[in-house]
Amino acid sequence: MRKPAAALVAALLATTSAFGQTLTIGLTTAPTALDPHYHAHAQNSATAAHVFETLFRPDAAMQLTPGLAVAARTSDAVTWEVTLREGVRWHDGTPFTAEDVAFSLRRAPDVPNSPGSYGTYTREIAAVEITGPHSLRITARATAPLLMSNLANIFIVSRRHGGGATTDDYNSGKAMVGTGPYRFQRWSAGTEIHFSRSEDHWAEREPWERVQFRVIANNPARLAALLAGDADVIADVPSTDVERLRGDPRFRVHTIASSRLVFLGIDRTDEALSSGHIRAVDGAMPPHSPLADVRVRRALSMALDRRAIVERVNEGQAVMTGQFVPEGFFGHFPDIAPDTFDPQGARRLLSEAGWPNGFRLTLATSNDRIFNAPRMVQAIAQMWSRIGVQTTVELMPHAVFTPRRNRYEIPVFLSSWGNQTGEPLYTLVPQLGTRSRESGLGAANRIRYSNLELDRLLSAASAELDRERLLGLLRQATDLALSEAVMLPLLLQVNNWGARRGLAVQPRIDQYTLAMSIRPE
């Protein structure tokens, strides 16, 4: 018995010595920038959260908890009195004050060349008034009951280091001075990023002296890194390997159903024809886009066997959906089901719309962002081809896909969107609002969609205080958005993290992979 006991003690000592040193995490996707206001993108936000903090921060279940603010009070949802946390210091030792918050709220919606503006979350702000070193008054343009939830997406940066700083200054590390639990060390774009523990953070000290994130986009390579001990934790365990990893006593799989919606975006405008992705059967450019007819778009949705996409393509590691938020979220409607798989009905609709012989289409997505995206678009292409829409697939890295989509070069695409506030406005306002810098609507709208009635409903819902009336407005907006069939919900992802035994990982609904969510058991 001595030898096994000695071996166990040695293993425990080795494990204990590793804690407090370096934690290595394997990621699927790299951030597009380190500037916390450059791109409203899940991986950018997850990366920024190690160095920068928000006024209120969502926990793993997406409930807001105090961050740099300890309270926000309002009597009318127009004027908000915000009390900030005292005793917080930036990583350079200077004190955090209300000046930093006011500066951050001005900067966030105004970063040049942003591919996804944070103006979506600040659009309701009319004025910010500093009322004391650690207090400020935020006045909304109208009633804004979700203002604090929206501002939970805005990272607070140092006015001293951020004043005049460009995105390149953050990417180089020059302006990467935050209040968060970790300090920035270095970044190799697209490859890895390193942090070190902030020893004087205002909250509980983190257990890891150093954290290294490695970007390993290839699924087998990322899993191999965990199996070989080159990574302590990996995000996005391939669905094909979840059960295998669960059966290995050296590791654990930590799972949670997420709020990340996988959907198909469809640009219905004739301008989309210039992309070359939409053609008649003979290869000629049609006089008008077939996608302009809602019957064609509905046919594309009816041709989708969502159950097969979930059960066969994703090995059950997803949840089929026909709306924009998961069950349990405010604004989820149990009577709204996914479109029924009906390829014959889809062919009838195509014929009614004047396309009895179908047309040609290119479906694009990134091959390193969404679980099983290459397999999903191949399956979708086959389903659409069976109803006469001859579909080819184009795959590309996320770093290529995003700017191309932002330039409207990809009219039909598979994409995903996480939800941070637990209600449909977080998705509908940026994705389907008419794109406008002034209104803050449509910041992530890459399909040139515009519907003034939907804009009216979204604006009314954003200002509604009565819960029942709000639910009614959300239902109208959801019904209208679904009837237009320009954003086709497919599924909600199930998140799986793999970790070596001895580590406890707190799974997050928002899909963020944070060192702060990983602890020694």
ROMAR-586718 format. One record per residue (C-alpha): x, z, y; residue in one letter; residue number from 0. Coordinates in steps of 0.02 Angstrom, whole numbers, plus 50000, padded with zeros to 5 digits. Layout:
@east X; up Z; north Y; aa a; i NUM
...
END
This chain:
@east 50000; up 50000; north 50000; aa m; i 0
@east 50147; up 50027; north 50117; aa r; i 1
@east 50190; up 49845; north 50141; aa k; i 2
@east 50015; up 49787; north 50191; aa p; i 3
@east 49998; up 49939; north 50306; aa a; i 4
@east 50167; up 49903; north 50386; aa a; i 5
@east 50120; up 49722; north 50406; aa a; i 6
@east 49956; up 49772; north 50488; aa l; i 7
@east 50045; up 49888; north 50610; aa v; i 8
@east 50170; up 49752; north 50652; aa a; i 9
@east 50030; up 49629; north 50682; aa a; i 10
@east 49938; up 49752; north 50792; aa l; i 11
@east 50096; up 49787; north 50892; aa l; i 12
@east 50127; up 49602; north 50912; aa a; i 13
@east 49949; up 49575; north 50969; aa t; i 14
@east 49957; up 49721; north 51090; aa t; i 15
@east 50120; up 49660; north 51164; aa s; i 16
@east 50041; up 49489; north 51193; aa a; i 17
@east 49900; up 49567; north 51293; aa f; i 18
@east 49955; up 49592; north 51472; aa g; i 19
@east 50073; up 49446; north 51459; aa q; i 20
@east 50021; up 49262; north 51454; aa t; i 21
@east 49850; up 49197; north 51408; aa l; i 22
@east 49847; up 49012; north 51366; aa t; i 23
@east 49682; up 48918; north 51374; aa i; i 24
@east 49650; up 48739; north 51320; aa g; i 25
@east 49527; up 48639; north 51427; aa l; i 26
@east 49442; up 48472; north 51405; aa t; i 27
@east 49439; up 48421; north 51588; aa t; i 28
@east 49557; up 48443; north 51734; aa a; i 29
@east 49499; up 48487; north 51910; aa p; i 30
@east 49497; up 48339; north 52029; aa t; i 31
@east 49576; up 48446; north 52166; aa a; i 32
@east 49620; up 48627; north 52206; aa l; i 33
@east 49534; up 48625; north 52375; aa d; i 34
@east 49382; up 48736; north 52338; aa p; i 35
@east 49274; up 48635; north 52460; aa h; i 36
@east 49327; up 48460; north 52410; aa y; i 37
@east 49216; up 48419; north 52261; aa h; i 38
@east 49061; up 48510; north 52197; aa a; i 39
@east 49116; up 48493; north 52017; aa h; i 40
@east 49105; up 48620; north 51876; aa a; i 41
@east 49290; up 48619; north 51829; aa q; i 42
@east 49343; up 48627; north 52011; aa n; i 43
@east 49233; up 48780; north 52036; aa s; i 44
@east 49293; up 48864; north 51876; aa a; i 45
@east 49473; up 48838; north 51929; aa t; i 46
@east 49444; up 48898; north 52107; aa a; i 47
@east 49358; up 49057; north 52046; aa a; i 48
@east 49525; up 49127; north 51989; aa h; i 49
@east 49598; up 49124; north 52165; aa v; i 50
@east 49448; up 49122; north 52282; aa f; i 51
@east 49286; up 49219; north 52284; aa e; i 52
@east 49108; up 49195; north 52345; aa t; i 53
@east 48991; up 49311; north 52439; aa l; i 54
@east 48888; up 49339; north 52282; aa f; i 55
@east 48946; up 49284; north 52112; aa r; i 56
@east 48844; up 49236; north 51959; aa p; i 57
@east 48881; up 49334; north 51802; aa d; i 58
@east 48883; up 49258; north 51628; aa a; i 59
@east 48691; up 49256; north 51625; aa a; i 60
@east 48688; up 49180; north 51801; aa m; i 61
@east 48623; up 49337; north 51885; aa q; i 62
@east 48697; up 49363; north 52058; aa l; i 63
@east 48812; up 49513; north 52080; aa t; i 64
@east 48904; up 49574; north 52235; aa p; i 65
@east 49066; up 49484; north 52273; aa g; i 66
@east 49141; up 49478; north 52447; aa l; i 67
@east 48970; up 49530; north 52510; aa a; i 68
@east 48890; up 49694; north 52456; aa v; i 69
@east 48718; up 49664; north 52531; aa a; i 70
@east 48609; up 49531; north 52613; aa a; i 71
@east 48446; up 49584; north 52695; aa r; i 72
@east 48305; up 49482; north 52768; aa t; i 73
@east 48125; up 49514; north 52818; aa s; i 74
@east 48074; up 49333; north 52840; aa d; i 75
@east 48198; up 49229; north 52737; aa a; i 76
@east 48256; up 49150; north 52901; aa v; i 77
@east 48373; up 49281; north 52973; aa t; i 78
@east 48494; up 49358; north 52849; aa w; i 79
@east 48602; up 49510; north 52888; aa e; i 80
@east 48753; up 49504; north 52773; aa v; i 81
@east 48866; up 49655; north 52745; aa t; i 82
@east 49040; up 49613; north 52683; aa l; i 83
@east 49153; up 49713; north 52569; aa r; i 84
@east 49281; up 49817; north 52663; aa e; i 85
@east 49460; up 49845; north 52609; aa g; i 86
@east 49483; up 49670; north 52536; aa v; i 87
@east 49648; up 49583; north 52573; aa r; i 88
@east 49707; up 49405; north 52555; aa w; i 89
@east 49852; up 49374; north 52439; aa h; i 90
@east 49970; up 49372; north 52589; aa d; i 91
@east 49915; up 49549; north 52634; aa g; i 92
@east 49807; up 49507; north 52785; aa t; i 93
@east 49633; up 49585; north 52791; aa p; i 94
@east 49476; up 49488; north 52744; aa f; i 95
@east 49348; up 49483; north 52886; aa t; i 96
@east 49186; up 49400; north 52940; aa a; i 97
@east 49291; up 49270; north 53033; aa e; i 98
@east 49346; up 49201; north 52864; aa d; i 99
@east 49166; up 49185; north 52804; aa v; i 100
@east 49108; up 49098; north 52962; aa a; i 101
@east 49255; up 48978; north 52952; aa f; i 102
@east 49220; up 48939; north 52768; aa s; i 103
@east 49036; up 48902; north 52798; aa l; i 104
@east 49087; up 48779; north 52935; aa r; i 105
@east 49223; up 48697; north 52830; aa r; i 106
@east 49134; up 48680; north 52663; aa a; i 107
@east 49015; up 48536; north 52710; aa p; i 108
@east 49144; up 48445; north 52814; aa d; i 109
@east 49292; up 48403; north 52701; aa v; i 110
@east 49346; up 48221; north 52723; aa p; i 111
@east 49323; up 48100; north 52577; aa n; i 112
@east 49228; up 48226; north 52472; aa s; i 113
@east 49156; up 48141; north 52316; aa p; i 114
@east 49025; up 48279; north 52302; aa g; i 115
@east 48992; up 48376; north 52461; aa s; i 116
@east 48958; up 48562; north 52470; aa y; i 117
@east 48837; up 48520; north 52611; aa g; i 118
@east 48700; up 48532; north 52480; aa t; i 119
@east 48723; up 48722; north 52481; aa y; i 120
@east 48745; up 48747; north 52669; aa t; i 121
@east 48610; up 48625; north 52726; aa r; i 122
@east 48488; up 48766; north 52767; aa e; i 123
@east 48605; up 48853; north 52890; aa i; i 124
@east 48565; up 48836; north 53075; aa a; i 125
@east 48687; up 48966; north 53144; aa a; i 126
@east 48815; up 49095; north 53091; aa v; i 127
@east 48847; up 49242; north 53207; aa e; i 128
@east 48984; up 49371; north 53180; aa i; i 129
@east 48910; up 49542; north 53216; aa t; i 130
@east 49058; up 49649; north 53165; aa g; i 131
@east 49223; up 49642; north 53070; aa p; i 132
@east 49128; up 49650; north 52906; aa h; i 133
@east 48954; up 49591; north 52951; aa s; i 134
@east 48871; up 49431; north 53005; aa l; i 135
@east 48701; up 49357; north 53038; aa r; i 136
@east 48654; up 49192; north 52958; aa i; i 137
@east 48503; up 49103; north 53029; aa t; i 138
@east 48418; up 48969; north 52927; aa a; i 139
@east 48332; up 48813; north 52996; aa r; i 140
@east 48171; up 48869; north 52911; aa a; i 141
@east 48123; up 48995; north 52779; aa t; i 142
@east 48261; up 48989; north 52648; aa a; i 143
@east 48226; up 49111; north 52507; aa p; i 144
@east 48365; up 49036; north 52400; aa l; i 145
@east 48498; up 49039; north 52536; aa l; i 146
@east 48605; up 49174; north 52456; aa m; i 147
@east 48594; up 49087; north 52287; aa s; i 148
@east 48652; up 48926; north 52366; aa n; i 149
@east 48794; up 49012; north 52460; aa l; i 150
@east 48853; up 49085; north 52294; aa a; i 151
@east 48928; up 48912; north 52269; aa n; i 152
@east 49037; up 48920; north 52426; aa i; i 153
@east 49211; up 48992; north 52403; aa f; i 154
@east 49276; up 49091; north 52550; aa i; i 155
@east 49447; up 49034; north 52611; aa v; i 156
@east 49567; up 49113; north 52733; aa s; i 157
@east 49543; up 49056; north 52912; aa r; i 158
@east 49728; up 49087; north 52941; aa r; i 159
@east 49781; up 48971; north 52799; aa h; i 160
@east 49632; up 48853; north 52798; aa g; i 161
@east 49623; up 48815; north 52984; aa g; i 162
@east 49683; up 48636; north 52998; aa g; i 163
@east 49726; up 48630; north 52812; aa a; i 164
@east 49691; up 48470; north 52717; aa t; i 165
@east 49645; up 48448; north 52535; aa t; i 166
@east 49828; up 48401; north 52505; aa d; i 167
@east 49880; up 48570; north 52577; aa d; i 168
@east 49776; up 48655; north 52443; aa y; i 169
@east 49837; up 48539; north 52307; aa n; i 170
@east 50018; up 48576; north 52353; aa s; i 171
@east 49984; up 48763; north 52350; aa g; i 172
@east 50019; up 48787; north 52535; aa k; i 173
@east 49841; up 48843; north 52573; aa a; i 174
@east 49804; up 48922; north 52404; aa m; i 175
@east 49792; up 49099; north 52470; aa v; i 176
@east 49635; up 49188; north 52411; aa g; i 177
@east 49562; up 49360; north 52378; aa t; i 178
@east 49530; up 49330; north 52193; aa g; i 179
@east 49596; up 49417; north 52038; aa p; i 180
@east 49736; up 49290; north 52014; aa y; i 181
@east 49866; up 49211; north 52126; aa r; i 182
@east 49907; up 49028; north 52120; aa f; i 183
@east 50078; up 48984; north 52048; aa q; i 184
@east 50087; up 48797; north 52014; aa r; i 185
@east 49985; up 48645; north 51966; aa w; i 186
@east 50030; up 48484; north 51877; aa s; i 187
@east 49881; up 48371; north 51913; aa a; i 188
@east 49788; up 48323; north 51756; aa g; i 189
@east 49903; up 48426; north 51645; aa t; i 190
@east 49911; up 48613; north 51678; aa e; i 191
@east 49887; up 48750; north 51806; aa i; i 192
@east 49968; up 48922; north 51813; aa h; i 193
@east 49909; up 49087; north 51889; aa f; i 194
@east 49981; up 49261; north 51900; aa s; i 195
@east 49883; up 49423; north 51911; aa r; i 196
@east 49844; up 49495; north 52082; aa s; i 197
@east 49901; up 49675; north 52066; aa e; i 198
@east 49800; up 49737; north 52215; aa d; i 199
@east 49633; up 49651; north 52186; aa h; i 200
@east 49485; up 49755; north 52248; aa w; i 201
@east 49400; up 49755; north 52077; aa a; i 202
@east 49461; up 49805; north 51904; aa e; i 203
@east 49634; up 49739; north 51869; aa r; i 204
@east 49639; up 49592; north 51749; aa e; i 205
@east 49727; up 49620; north 51581; aa p; i 206
@east 49832; up 49461; north 51589; aa w; i 207
@east 49992; up 49454; north 51690; aa e; i 208
@east 49995; up 49264; north 51681; aa r; i 209
@east 49865; up 49133; north 51639; aa v; i 210
@east 49904; up 48955; north 51592; aa q; i 211
@east 49770; up 48821; north 51579; aa f; i 212
@east 49821; up 48666; north 51481; aa r; i 213
@east 49716; up 48509; north 51490; aa v; i 214
@east 49698; up 48437; north 51314; aa i; i 215
@east 49563; up 48305; north 51326; aa a; i 216
@east 49580; up 48246; north 51146; aa n; i 217
@east 49465; up 48350; north 51035; aa n; i 218
@east 49576; up 48355; north 50877; aa p; i 219
@east 49730; up 48395; north 50983; aa a; i 220
@east 49641; up 48537; north 51072; aa r; i 221
@east 49583; up 48612; north 50907; aa l; i 222
@east 49757; up 48589; north 50835; aa a; i 223
@east 49830; up 48687; north 50981; aa a; i 224
@east 49719; up 48834; north 50937; aa l; i 225
@east 49756; up 48824; north 50751; aa l; i 226
@east 49944; up 48815; north 50784; aa a; i 227
@east 49944; up 48961; north 50905; aa g; i 228
@east 49988; up 48853; north 51055; aa d; i 229
@east 49825; up 48907; north 51138; aa a; i 230
@east 49739; up 49076; north 51129; aa d; i 231
@east 49569; up 49006; north 51178; aa v; i 232
@east 49498; up 48831; north 51188; aa i; i 233
@east 49342; up 48768; north 51273; aa a; i 234
@east 49226; up 48640; north 51197; aa d; i 235
@east 49256; up 48662; north 51011; aa v; i 236
@east 49211; up 48492; north 50937; aa p; i 237
@east 49038; up 48499; north 50860; aa s; i 238
@east 49108; up 48427; north 50699; aa t; i 239
@east 49226; up 48577; north 50682; aa d; i 240
@east 49116; up 48724; north 50735; aa v; i 241
@east 49068; up 48778; north 50558; aa e; i 242
@east 49245; up 48751; north 50493; aa r; i 243
@east 49316; up 48864; north 50629; aa l; i 244
@east 49183; up 48995; north 50599; aa r; i 245
@east 49239; up 49003; north 50418; aa g; i 246
@east 49421; up 49037; north 50464; aa d; i 247
@east 49453; up 49226; north 50474; aa p; i 248
@east 49593; up 49199; north 50599; aa r; i 249
@east 49473; up 49139; north 50733; aa f; i 250
@east 49304; up 49166; north 50809; aa r; i 251
@east 49181; up 49046; north 50889; aa v; i 252
@east 49087; up 49111; north 51041; aa h; i 253
@east 48926; up 49016; north 51073; aa t; i 254
@east 48789; up 49007; north 51204; aa i; i 255
@east 48654; up 48883; north 51250; aa a; i 256
@east 48700; up 48815; north 51421; aa s; i 257
@east 48611; up 48756; north 51577; aa s; i 258
@east 48709; up 48593; north 51576; aa r; i 259
@east 48592; up 48444; north 51569; aa l; i 260
@east 48653; up 48281; north 51494; aa v; i 261
@east 48556; up 48136; north 51568; aa f; i 262
@east 48554; up 47949; north 51597; aa l; i 263
@east 48563; up 47890; north 51777; aa g; i 264
@east 48485; up 47722; north 51823; aa i; i 265
@east 48512; up 47628; north 51986; aa d; i 266
@east 48351; up 47530; north 52009; aa r; i 267
@east 48405; up 47433; north 52164; aa t; i 268
@east 48449; up 47248; north 52171; aa d; i 269
@east 48616; up 47299; north 52247; aa e; i 270
@east 48663; up 47357; north 52072; aa a; i 271
@east 48670; up 47176; north 52014; aa l; i 272
@east 48836; up 47155; north 52105; aa s; i 273
@east 48917; up 47271; north 51978; aa s; i 274
@east 48904; up 47137; north 51844; aa g; i 275
@east 48830; up 47267; north 51726; aa h; i 276
@east 48654; up 47193; north 51726; aa i; i 277
@east 48627; up 47014; north 51669; aa r; i 278
@east 48495; up 46903; north 51592; aa a; i 279
@east 48509; up 46865; north 51406; aa v; i 280
@east 48602; up 46703; north 51445; aa d; i 281
@east 48729; up 46797; north 51552; aa g; i 282
@east 48661; up 46736; north 51719; aa a; i 283
@east 48627; up 46852; north 51863; aa m; i 284
@east 48438; up 46875; north 51877; aa p; i 285
@east 48353; up 46855; north 52047; aa p; i 286
@east 48298; up 47037; north 52038; aa h; i 287
@east 48357; up 47184; north 51935; aa s; i 288
@east 48247; up 47217; north 51782; aa p; i 289
@east 48278; up 47402; north 51815; aa l; i 290
@east 48176; up 47390; north 51975; aa a; i 291
@east 48018; up 47392; north 51867; aa d; i 292
@east 47970; up 47567; north 51812; aa v; i 293
@east 47901; up 47495; north 51649; aa r; i 294
@east 48077; up 47440; north 51602; aa v; i 295
@east 48148; up 47610; north 51641; aa r; i 296
@east 48010; up 47694; north 51541; aa r; i 297
@east 48046; up 47576; north 51397; aa a; i 298
@east 48229; up 47631; north 51399; aa l; i 299
@east 48172; up 47812; north 51386; aa s; i 300
@east 48047; up 47777; north 51246; aa m; i 301
@east 48182; up 47687; north 51147; aa a; i 302
@east 48287; up 47846; north 51138; aa l; i 303
@east 48280; up 47947; north 50978; aa d; i 304
@east 48328; up 48110; north 51061; aa r; i 305
@east 48309; up 48209; north 50901; aa r; i 306
@east 48437; up 48099; north 50813; aa a; i 307
@east 48555; up 48115; north 50962; aa i; i 308
@east 48544; up 48305; north 50949; aa v; i 309
@east 48545; up 48326; north 50760; aa e; i 310
@east 48657; up 48184; north 50701; aa r; i 311
@east 48769; up 48139; north 50847; aa v; i 312
@east 48792; up 48318; north 50908; aa n; i 313
@east 48776; up 48406; north 50738; aa e; i 314
@east 48638; up 48515; north 50810; aa g; i 315
@east 48752; up 48584; north 50947; aa q; i 316
@east 48626; up 48538; north 51083; aa a; i 317
@east 48443; up 48563; north 51130; aa v; i 318
@east 48327; up 48415; north 51156; aa m; i 319
@east 48240; up 48413; north 51326; aa t; i 320
@east 48123; up 48309; north 51432; aa g; i 321
@east 48146; up 48402; north 51597; aa q; i 322
@east 48280; up 48466; north 51714; aa f; i 323
@east 48302; up 48651; north 51673; aa v; i 324
@east 48308; up 48749; north 51509; aa p; i 325
@east 48169; up 48854; north 51437; aa e; i 326
@east 48168; up 49024; north 51520; aa g; i 327
@east 48217; up 48959; north 51691; aa f; i 328
@east 48094; up 48969; north 51836; aa f; i 329
@east 48019; up 48796; north 51853; aa g; i 330
@east 48027; up 48753; north 51668; aa h; i 331
@east 47856; up 48691; north 51609; aa f; i 332
@east 47817; up 48712; north 51423; aa p; i 333
@east 47693; up 48569; north 51421; aa d; i 334
@east 47822; up 48440; north 51476; aa i; i 335
@east 47895; up 48368; north 51317; aa a; i 336
@east 48029; up 48234; north 51295; aa p; i 337
@east 47965; up 48056; north 51288; aa d; i 338
@east 47908; up 48012; north 51112; aa t; i 339
@east 48025; up 47896; north 51018; aa f; i 340
@east 47924; up 47735; north 51015; aa d; i 341
@east 48028; up 47576; north 51002; aa p; i 342
@east 47875; up 47466; north 50975; aa q; i 343
@east 47793; up 47535; north 51131; aa g; i 344
@east 47957; up 47508; north 51223; aa a; i 345
@east 47959; up 47325; north 51174; aa r; i 346
@east 47779; up 47306; north 51234; aa r; i 347
@east 47825; up 47378; north 51403; aa l; i 348
@east 47973; up 47259; north 51419; aa l; i 349
@east 47856; up 47113; north 51382; aa s; i 350
@east 47728; up 47174; north 51509; aa e; i 351
@east 47866; up 47187; north 51639; aa a; i 352
@east 47914; up 47005; north 51611; aa g; i 353
@east 48066; up 47034; north 51499; aa w; i 354
@east 48001; up 46991; north 51324; aa p; i 355
@east 48174; up 46933; north 51270; aa n; i 356
@east 48261; up 47081; north 51350; aa g; i 357
@east 48420; up 47073; north 51454; aa f; i 358
@east 48602; up 47127; north 51451; aa r; i 359
@east 48661; up 47297; north 51509; aa l; i 360
@east 48823; up 47397; north 51516; aa t; i 361
@east 48813; up 47584; north 51488; aa l; i 362
@east 48962; up 47684; north 51550; aa a; i 363
@east 49024; up 47863; north 51538; aa t; i 364
@east 49183; up 47964; north 51542; aa s; i 365
@east 49268; up 47995; north 51375; aa n; i 366
@east 49342; up 48165; north 51418; aa d; i 367
@east 49205; up 48265; north 51505; aa r; i 368
@east 49044; up 48279; north 51403; aa i; i 369
@east 49039; up 48337; north 51222; aa f; i 370
@east 49023; up 48186; north 51108; aa n; i 371
@east 48994; up 48068; north 51254; aa a; i 372
@east 49076; up 47916; north 51168; aa p; i 373
@east 48969; up 47943; north 51013; aa r; i 374
@east 48812; up 47969; north 51115; aa m; i 375
@east 48829; up 47810; north 51218; aa v; i 376
@east 48865; up 47709; north 51060; aa q; i 377
@east 48706; up 47777; north 50982; aa a; i 378
@east 48605; up 47744; north 51140; aa i; i 379
@east 48674; up 47567; north 51150; aa a; i 380
@east 48612; up 47534; north 50973; aa q; i 381
@east 48440; up 47605; north 51013; aa m; i 382
@east 48422; up 47498; north 51169; aa w; i 383
@east 48488; up 47343; north 51081; aa s; i 384
@east 48352; up 47364; north 50949; aa r; i 385
@east 48217; up 47337; north 51082; aa i; i 386
@east 48305; up 47184; north 51153; aa g; i 387
@east 48413; up 47263; north 51288; aa v; i 388
@east 48584; up 47204; north 51229; aa q; i 389
@east 48693; up 47350; north 51278; aa t; i 390
@east 48881; up 47361; north 51283; aa t; i 391
@east 48977; up 47521; north 51313; aa v; i 392
@east 49116; up 47556; north 51438; aa e; i 393
@east 49219; up 47715; north 51420; aa l; i 394
@east 49347; up 47780; north 51542; aa m; i 395
@east 49434; up 47943; north 51591; aa p; i 396
@east 49333; up 48059; north 51703; aa h; i 397
@east 49461; up 48034; north 51841; aa a; i 398
@east 49417; up 47848; north 51840; aa v; i 399
@east 49231; up 47866; north 51805; aa f; i 400
@east 49193; up 47982; north 51951; aa t; i 401
@east 49263; up 47875; north 52094; aa p; i 402
@east 49190; up 47717; north 52019; aa r; i 403
@east 49019; up 47796; north 52004; aa r; i 404
@east 49035; up 47865; north 52181; aa n; i 405
@east 49065; up 47686; north 52241; aa r; i 406
@east 48905; up 47632; north 52152; aa y; i 407
@east 49001; up 47521; north 52031; aa e; i 408
@east 48914; up 47595; north 51879; aa i; i 409
@east 48725; up 47571; north 51889; aa p; i 410
@east 48682; up 47646; north 51718; aa v; i 411
@east 48780; up 47795; north 51656; aa f; i 412
@east 48780; up 47951; north 51549; aa l; i 413
@east 48823; up 48105; north 51649; aa s; i 414
@east 48791; up 48292; north 51654; aa s; i 415
@east 48744; up 48425; north 51781; aa w; i 416
@east 48757; up 48614; north 51770; aa g; i 417
@east 48630; up 48728; north 51852; aa n; i 418
@east 48691; up 48882; north 51945; aa q; i 419
@east 48530; up 48952; north 52020; aa t; i 420
@east 48408; up 48947; north 51874; aa g; i 421
@east 48277; up 48833; north 51952; aa e; i 422
@east 48251; up 48643; north 51970; aa p; i 423
@east 48297; up 48626; north 52154; aa l; i 424
@east 48481; up 48649; north 52111; aa y; i 425
@east 48469; up 48487; north 52012; aa t; i 426
@east 48336; up 48387; north 52103; aa l; i 427
@east 48400; up 48411; north 52282; aa v; i 428
@east 48576; up 48341; north 52255; aa p; i 429
@east 48535; up 48218; north 52116; aa q; i 430
@east 48373; up 48137; north 52178; aa l; i 431
@east 48356; up 48182; north 52361; aa g; i 432
@east 48383; up 48039; north 52482; aa t; i 433
@east 48569; up 48043; north 52518; aa r; i 434
@east 48595; up 48107; north 52696; aa s; i 435
@east 48735; up 48205; north 52775; aa r; i 436
@east 48615; up 48271; north 52907; aa e; i 437
@east 48484; up 48339; north 52786; aa s; i 438
@east 48606; up 48390; north 52650; aa g; i 439
@east 48498; up 48304; north 52520; aa l; i 440
@east 48567; up 48188; north 52388; aa g; i 441
@east 48748; up 48246; north 52390; aa a; i 442
@east 48768; up 48196; north 52207; aa a; i 443
@east 48646; up 48050; north 52211; aa n; i 444
@east 48744; up 47903; north 52137; aa r; i 445
@east 48596; up 47791; north 52097; aa i; i 446
@east 48541; up 47749; north 52277; aa r; i 447
@east 48374; up 47830; north 52240; aa y; i 448
@east 48260; up 47870; north 52386; aa s; i 449
@east 48081; up 47933; north 52383; aa n; i 450
@east 48015; up 48011; north 52543; aa l; i 451
@east 47874; up 48100; north 52451; aa e; i 452
@east 48000; up 48182; north 52335; aa l; i 453
@east 48106; up 48229; north 52487; aa d; i 454
@east 47952; up 48311; north 52565; aa r; i 455
@east 47915; up 48410; north 52407; aa l; i 456
@east 48096; up 48467; north 52390; aa l; i 457
@east 48104; up 48523; north 52571; aa s; i 458
@east 47937; up 48613; north 52557; aa a; i 459
@east 47991; up 48701; north 52396; aa a; i 460
@east 48156; up 48754; north 52475; aa s; i 461
@east 48060; up 48844; north 52613; aa a; i 462
@east 47918; up 48917; north 52509; aa e; i 463
@east 47910; up 49107; north 52493; aa l; i 464
@east 47754; up 49124; north 52386; aa d; i 465
@east 47803; up 49115; north 52203; aa r; i 466
@east 47644; up 49030; north 52142; aa e; i 467
@east 47647; up 48899; north 52279; aa r; i 468
@east 47831; up 48870; north 52245; aa l; i 469
@east 47795; up 48842; north 52061; aa l; i 470
@east 47660; up 48716; north 52109; aa g; i 471
@east 47780; up 48620; north 52221; aa l; i 472
@east 47913; up 48620; north 52085; aa l; i 473
@east 47786; up 48551; north 51962; aa r; i 474
@east 47739; up 48410; north 52081; aa q; i 475
@east 47923; up 48370; north 52112; aa a; i 476
@east 47964; up 48374; north 51926; aa t; i 477
@east 47816; up 48263; north 51881; aa d; i 478
@east 47860; up 48137; north 52017; aa l; i 479
@east 48044; up 48132; north 51970; aa a; i 480
@east 48004; up 48107; north 51786; aa l; i 481
@east 47875; up 47972; north 51823; aa s; i 482
@east 48007; up 47871; north 51916; aa e; i 483
@east 48120; up 47870; north 51762; aa a; i 484
@east 48283; up 47850; north 51859; aa v; i 485
@east 48357; up 48010; north 51788; aa m; i 486
@east 48317; up 48023; north 51603; aa l; i 487
@east 48345; up 48198; north 51530; aa p; i 488
@east 48421; up 48194; north 51356; aa l; i 489
@east 48483; up 48364; north 51302; aa l; i 490
@east 48555; up 48531; north 51353; aa l; i 491
@east 48727; up 48567; north 51288; aa q; i 492
@east 48772; up 48714; north 51177; aa v; i 493
@east 48939; up 48787; north 51230; aa n; i 494
@east 49068; up 48838; north 51099; aa n; i 495
@east 49233; up 48923; north 51136; aa w; i 496
@east 49361; up 48952; north 50999; aa g; i 497
@east 49476; up 49102; north 51010; aa a; i 498
@east 49603; up 49187; north 50901; aa r; i 499
@east 49541; up 49348; north 50824; aa r; i 500
@east 49578; up 49498; north 50933; aa g; i 501
@east 49509; up 49417; north 51090; aa l; i 502
@east 49333; up 49444; north 51155; aa a; i 503
@east 49261; up 49295; north 51251; aa v; i 504
@east 49105; up 49318; north 51357; aa q; i 505
@east 49012; up 49151; north 51343; aa p; i 506
@east 48939; up 49089; north 51506; aa r; i 507
@east 48778; up 48990; north 51529; aa i; i 508
@east 48862; up 48891; north 51669; aa d; i 509
@east 48995; up 48831; north 51547; aa q; i 510
@east 49139; up 48897; north 51653; aa y; i 511
@east 49296; up 48943; north 51559; aa t; i 512
@east 49369; up 49091; north 51653; aa l; i 513
@east 49515; up 49204; north 51614; aa a; i 514
@east 49406; up 49342; north 51686; aa m; i 515
@east 49286; up 49317; north 51538; aa s; i 516
@east 49422; up 49349; north 51408; aa i; i 517
@east 49477; up 49524; north 51358; aa r; i 518
@east 49573; up 49606; north 51218; aa p; i 519
@east 49449; up 49673; north 51091; aa e; i 520
END
